[in-house]
Amino acid sequence: MLKIIYVVHEKGANRHYDGLAEYCRNRNIALQFYEFSPLWQILSALKNRNFNRFVKAFRNILFLFKTVFFKNQILIVGIAPLDWRIIFFNFLSNRNNVFLHTSWPYWDGDNYPHRYLAFSESFTKSVIEQWRLFFEVKSRGVFCVSKTASNQIKKNYVIQNEISIINHSIDPKVFYPAELEVHKPLNFLFIGRLEKSKGIEIFLELAARFPAFNFNIIGAGKLIDSVIEACSTMNNLAYLGQLENFRVADILRSSDFLILPSVRLANIAWEELFGISIIEAMACGVIPITSDHVGPSEIIKNHLDGFICSDGNLQAELFKLLKELLEVNDETLLTLKQNAIRSASRYQVHVISSKWGLILDQYIHSN
C-alpha cells in the first residue's frame, strides 16, 4: 500500500516543502497538500466568483471530514501560534502521528502573528493549554525553519519528542551561477511583494539616490502603481513583473546584489522569518543586502557573503553601504559572490531532504 504524508496548512505555500517533496520521491511516498481554512476559501470564492477556489474549498472540507477516521497517518501541520484550531489537531493526534512545521520565532506569549479568538478568559486559557498539550504530549515532533524558533520552543515548553531545524530549500537545477562577473554599472534587484513591510518604498528611494546603479524589481502587490510611476521617472529603474522561477534565475545571474529591505511595522506582528529569495540569489552568485530580521540574520554572514543592516536605522545604513559600493573594487565583490555560492550550497534540496528523514523515517517504517 502506498504510504502518504499529508501537509495541512492554513493557506497554501507548497514551495516551502520542496525538501519534503524530494524526500517523498526518493522513498516512493505520496505527498498531499490540504488547507484547514475552507470557510475563508468559500467566502473568497463567492466574492470573486472563482469556481476553482470553491472546488478547492470543497476538496479541503472532504479531507478534514476524512481525517476524523484516520488512524496511524502522518500529518505535518503548518498552523500559526495560538490558533484555536490546534484543538482539532490534538484530537487527530490521539490516533495519528501529527507534527508541527513552523517558522515563527517567538513563543514566550507576547508576540504572535494571529491572536486566538478570545471569546472569554476561560477560552483563552483553554487555547493556551491546548498548545502546551500539543507540544508536550500530543505531537510527535516539531520541524522549525530557524534555530531561533527551535530555541524559543525549547525554552518555553517541555518538549518530549524531537525538534529538527529544516530550512527552506533551493533547486540547483534552476538556481545556479553563471560565470561570475561584476557588472558595470552594478545591478541591484528586489524580489518580493510590493508592500511597505517588504521595503519596496526604500528600494525606490535607493534608485532615486543612486542614479549610477541599475535597479530592477520582480514581484506584485498593493504598491504596484507606485512602482510603475517611479519607473516612468527614472532611467535606472525597471519593473520586470511577476516571473516564473526559471526567469527569476536568469535575472539573478545578471545581477550583482539582491536588496531585501524588510521592515517591522508597528501594526503587524511580522518580520522576515527566512527569505527564500535570499538563498536563491546567493546560489546564483548574487550578494544579499537585508535587514536584521530573524531569517536573514541566520542565513547571511555579515560582510563575508552578504550585508545585514539594522532595521532601526535601515535607510541610513543602506545609503551608507551603497555609497561605499561606488568605490569598492571588483576583486572584493567577486570574493563575496563566491562566498555566497558556497553558503547557499547547504540549502540545496537534496541536503534539506535528508533532514526531513531524521524524524520521519522511524514513522514511515513503523506504519
N, C-alpha and C positions, 0 to 999 in steps of 0.2 A: 504494500500500500504506500502511495506517495506521501511523504511527510510534508507538512505545511507549517510555515511560520506566518503568523498574522501580525501585521503592523496596524495599530489602531491609533489614530491621532485626531485632534480636533479639526484641523484643516490640512489638506494635502501638502506635503513637502517631500515628495518621493526622492528627490535628488540627495537628500540628507542620508539616504540609506543605500547609496551606491556600493559601499563596502559590504553591507549585509547582503545585497543582491549578488555580489561576486562570491561571497561565502556560500550562498544557497546554490548557485550554479555549479560550484565545484563539488558539491555533495548531493546533487540531484534532489534538492529540496524546493518545493514550490513556495514562492513569496507572494503574499496577497496583501493589498492595502485597503483599508477602510477608514471611515471617519465617524466620530461619535457625536456629530452636531447636525443631524438630518433636519431638525426643525428650522435651523438657520438657512439651510440649503433650500428647503421648500419655500420659505418666505422670500428668499432671493430669487428663486425660480419664478414665482408668481409675479414679483415686482418687475423683473426684467423679461418676463415671458420667454424664459430659457428652458426649453423642453429637455435638453440634455442634462441640465442641472437637476431637474425634477427626477429624471430616471436615476441619476447618481444618488439622490437622496433616498429613493425607494430601495435601491440596492443596499444602502447602508442600514436602513431600517430592518430589512430582512436579515442582514448579517447580525445585527445586535440582538434580534429575537433569537436567532440560532445559537448564539453564544450561551444562552441560558442553559442549553442542553449539552454544551461542550464538556468533554472530560479528557484530561491529560494532554490538552493542546498547549502550544506555545504562543503567547501573545506579548508583543512588545508595545507598550503604551506610551504615547507622547502626550502628556497632559500637563497643563500649567499648574504651578504650585497653588495649593489650597482650592483647587477646583472641586466643588462639592460632588462631582460625578465620580470621584475616587471611591465613593461608597459602592457603586456598581462593580468596579473592578476588584474591590475587596471581596465582593460576593463571588465573582468569577474565579478568584484565586483559591477558593475552597477546594475546587476540583481540577484546577489548571495551573500551568506554570506562567505566571504573569510577571513581566519585567518592566521597569521604568526606563525610558530614554529621555534624558533631559539636558538642556544647555543652560538652564537657569542657575546663576552662581550664588544666589543669596538665599539662605534657608534659616535665618535667625528670627523670622517673623515680622520684620519691619518693611521689607521691600519686595513686593510681588507684582507681576505684570497684570494679573486679573484677580480681583478680590472675589472671594466666595460670596454666595448670596446670604447675607446676614439677616434672615427673616426674624431672628431673635437671638438673644445672647446664648441661649442653650443650644440653638442650631449651630452657631458659630463655634462653640466649644466642641460640639459633636464632630464638625468637619475637621477641626484641628486634630482631634483624637483619631479620626479615621485615617488621616495622613500618617500619624505616628504608628498606627496599627499596620498600615501598608508597609512602611519602611522597616519596622522592627519585627514583624511577624509574617505578614502575608506574601510579600514579594519574594521572588526567587533570586533577584539581583537587580543592580542598577547600572545602566550604561550612561556615562557622563561625557559630554562633549569637551569639557575642560577640566584641568586639575583643580581649578578654583571651585567648581561645582562639586567635585568629589570631596574635597577637603571640608567644604561647608556642610555637606550632608553628614559626613562622619562626625563632625563637631557637634551637630545638633540632634542627632539620632543615634541610638544604639543599634548599629547595623549587624545583623547576624549573617547575612549572605554576602556574596562578593560584590564589589564595586569595580567596574572596569572603565578606564578612560579611553574612549573611542572618538577620535576626531572625525570630522568630515573628510572626504577624500577627493582625489583628482584622477582623471583618466589620462594616463601618459600617452595614449594614442591620439588624444586631442590636444592636450596642453603640454607642449614640449618646446624647447628653444630652437631658434634658427641660429645661424652663425652670428655670434654676438658682435654688436657694434653700438657705438654711441652716435645718435642721430644729431644732425645739425640743421635747424635748431633742435633742442631737446623736445621730445614728445611726452606730454602728460595726459593720463587717461583717468576718467571717472566711470565706474561701473556700479549701477545700483538704482534703487528707487529715487525718483526725482522729488525728494521731500526734504523738509527742513532738518529732520533728525539725521538724515544721511549726509548732510553738509553740502548739498548741491549749491546753495547760495554762496557759501565760502569758496567753492571751486570757481564759480563765476567771477568772484572778486579777484581771485588769483589771476585769472585770464586777463582781467582788466589791468591789473597792476604790473603784469609781466608780458608785454607785447613781443618780447624777444623769444618767447617759448610758444610752442603749439599746444593747444588744449582740445581734447576730444571727449565726447560724452556718449555713453551707452546706457540705455535704460528707459523707463517710463514712469509716470507718476503725476501727482497733483500739480507740480510746478513746471510742467512741460511748456506751457505758454511763456513763462518767464525765460526758460532756456532758449526757446526758439527766437524770442525777441532779442536776447543777448547775442545770439549767434548772428543776427542781422546787423548788429552794430560793431562786431569785432571780427577782423580778418583772421585772427589767430585762434578762433573758437569754432568748433563744428559739432553739430548734433548728428550722431550716426544711427539713432533709432534703437529699437529693441531687437537684438540679433540672436540667432541660434549659436550654440556653443562653438561650432567649428569656425564661424565668422568672428566670434569674440576672440578666439585663439589667434586667428590671423592678425587682428588688430593689435593684440597684446604683443605679438612678435615684432611689430613695427613701432612699439612704444618703449620708452625708457623708464617711466615712472607711473605707478598707479597711486592716485591720491584718494584715500577713503577718509574724509574729514568728519566722521560721525560725531554728533553732539548729544549730550544728555539734556533733555528738556524737562523743565520743572513740572509740567502737567502730565507726563507719562513716565512709568517705571520701565525704561528701556535703555539699553546700550548695546554696542556691537558684541555679541556673545561668541562669535567665531570669525566669520568673514571668509566664505568660500572663495570669493573673487581674489582675496589676498594670496591664497596658496596657488590658485590657477595662474595668477600673474607671475609669481615667483618661479613657477615651473617653466614659464616661457622666457625667463631671464629678465623680468621686469622688477624694478626696485620699488617696494611698497613704502608709502608715507601715510601714516594713520594717526588717529588719536589714541590715547592711552586707555582704551576700554579693555575689558577682561580678555576677549578673544584675541585681538591683535597683539596684546602685551605678552600672551603666551606663545604666539607664533613667531614674532619678529625679535631678533637680537639687535637692539638699537645700535646704529652706526656700523653694524657688521654685515647684515643682509637687508637692512631697511632702516627706516627712521620712525620714531614714535614721538608725537607731540602731546603736550598736556592739554586735555580738554578745557581746563580752566583758563588757558591762555593760548587757545588754538590758533586764532588768526595771526597774532603777533609772532608765534613760533614758526608758522608756515611761511609768513612773509620773510622772516629772517633766513630760514632754510633755503628758500628759492633764490634769495639774493646771493647766498653763498654758492649756490649751484651755477650762477653766472660765471664764476671764476674757477670752478673745480676742473681738474684735468681728467682726460679720458681714461687714463690708467686706473684712477681711483674708482670711477664708475664701472669699469669692466670688472674690477675685483668684487664690487658689490653685487653685480649681476651674477657672477659665478657663484658667490656665496648664497645668493637667493635660490639658485637652481639646486644646489646641494641641500639646503634646508628644506625645500619643497619635496625632495625625494621621500621623506619619511611619511608623506601623506598620500603616496600613490595607492591606488585602490587595492592592489594585492597585499600591501602592508596592513592597511586598515581591515581588510577582510579577515586576516588571521587573528586579529584582536577580538572580533566578534566570537570566534570559535573558542576563546579561552573560557567563556562561561557557557555558551550554548551547546558545545559538543556533548557534555555529560547528559543534557536533557534530550538531545536528538537521539543518542544511543539508548537511553532508558525507555523511550516510547515504543 
